[in-house]
Amino acid sequence: MTKHQIEVITSVERRRRWSREEKERLVAATLEPRASVSEIAHSAGIHVSQLFRWRKELCQNSAASVPQLVPVEVVGTLPVPPTPASPEPPPAPRLRKKASMVMIELGGGRRLRVESDIDTEALARILDVLERR
């Protein structure tokens, strides 16, 4: 005959009730620099998601209590910066030529469209590569 150890549970385990102060203490610990939320939750015996839920709830409540408008008092004016003796003339507007498209027939039914203001050296390199194909 083999003996087995049996554990008999005689009561129903109930949810733990956390006071607001306990929740605030744990949430405050998560807001510390380099704090690990999972380590704090583990040490308190709760799931990480519960701690994040408390953090969200408590932060929303505290954000709602912050006034949206704060009083402002104007104490004086700033000194006016000195104006230059002669203002610099505005830069001359750059005249830009209207770009046009150039169609290059490569043969074999291939065409290459480029804008007229393309860098000619870059175009030459592109054409060299296409000719080798």
Contacts in CASP RR format, 6 or more apart in sequence:
PFRMAT RR
TARGET T0000
AUTHOR 0000-0000-0000
METHOD contacts of the structure
MODEL  1
MTKHQIEVITSVERRRRWSREEKERLVAATLEPRASVSEIAHSAGIHVSQ
LFRWRKELCQNSAASVPQLVPVEVVGTLPVPPTPASPEPPPAPRLRKKAS
MVMIELGGGRRLRVESDIDTEALARILDVLERR
18 54 0 8 1.000
23 54 0 8 1.000
23 58 0 8 1.000
24 58 0 8 1.000
26 40 0 8 1.000
26 41 0 8 1.000
26 44 0 8 1.000
26 51 0 8 1.000
26 54 0 8 1.000
27 51 0 8 1.000
27 54 0 8 1.000
27 55 0 8 1.000
27 58 0 8 1.000
27 59 0 8 1.000
29 35 0 8 1.000
29 40 0 8 1.000
30 37 0 8 1.000
30 40 0 8 1.000
30 51 0 8 1.000
30 55 0 8 1.000
31 55 0 8 1.000
37 48 0 8 1.000
37 51 0 8 1.000
37 52 0 8 1.000
38 48 0 8 1.000
40 51 0 8 1.000
41 47 0 8 1.000
41 48 0 8 1.000
41 50 0 8 1.000
41 51 0 8 1.000
44 51 0 8 1.000
97 116 0 8 1.000
97 117 0 8 1.000
99 115 0 8 1.000
99 116 0 8 1.000
99 117 0 8 1.000
100 115 0 8 1.000
100 116 0 8 1.000
101 113 0 8 1.000
101 114 0 8 1.000
101 115 0 8 1.000
101 116 0 8 1.000
102 113 0 8 1.000
102 114 0 8 1.000
102 115 0 8 1.000
102 116 0 8 1.000
103 111 0 8 1.000
103 112 0 8 1.000
103 113 0 8 1.000
104 111 0 8 1.000
104 112 0 8 1.000
104 113 0 8 1.000
104 114 0 8 1.000
104 127 0 8 1.000
105 111 0 8 1.000
106 112 0 8 1.000
106 130 0 8 1.000
110 130 0 8 1.000
112 126 0 8 1.000
112 127 0 8 1.000
112 130 0 8 1.000
114 123 0 8 1.000
END
